[in-house]
Amino acid sequence: MFSSKDPVRIAVYGSEIKQKGRGVGLWNTGYHGTLTAAGAEPVFLKPATGSESWGEILRGTAGVVACGFDTSTPGKAGDMESLALWCRSHRFPMLAIDQGLLAMNAAFGGLNYTDLPREFPEALQHRHPPEPGLRHAINVTPGTLMCKIYGEGEVVVNSEHRQAIQKLAKGFVATCTALDGVIEAVEHIGSPWFCLGVQWQPASPSASGLDIQVFRALIDATRPAVETQPAPRKLAMAG
């Protein structure tokens, strides 16, 4: 939690989760509820049209959750790739979720499975939309940021995806893998840029109560900038 009266503003580039409720946590599910519970003020952005730069769109925020838009807003993967490139160039903290993770991997030269059951038949049942309660175990890589967030060993996450990373982009390391070898989380290495990506849905009703930690890690990564910069201006793109 921040000592400031005003919580840090975190941009969300993507659609809000439609299912309501508290899930297994004590907070309301969805990006708004989870980010608020984590100590941030969520700012939902409209899809980019090219009329403004990412610097203009993100003005007044200290980090971004790139989660992608639902099927009613097609063709936005290219925007998320552009966003990922901008964030790395400006060392802007980024948490990439599901479609955001795949766009980020593609932006930096990686390859993705577009239909995991067909292209990797040996894979576990990673489905979207999932069956009720569909979950699977992942192994957390020791010595990584994800290990600090979740702890070392095996944890269980929800499985709400049909696509996945096939070849990881240069500059990133896999930090969580499913028991079938499918990459479930990555993080950037080398330069001082906070960039974390997860394939599961840490804000959905089927998320674990531990999943809020990825949002807290994003907020923590903004603290140096928040503490040294003036108060943010109002963001015109807020939804």
ABEGO torsion letter per residue (X at the ends): XBABABBBBBBBBEBBBABBEAEABABBBEAAAAAAAAGBBBBBBBBBAGABBAAAAABGBABBBBAEBBAABBGAAAAAAAAAAAAAAAGBBBBBBEAAAAAAAAAAGBBBBABAAAABAABBBBBOBBBBGBBBBBBBBBGBAAAAAAEBEBBBBBBBBABBBABBBBGBBBABBBAAGBBABBBBBEBBBBBBBBABBAABAABBAAAAAAAAAAAAAAAAAAAABBBBBBBAABX
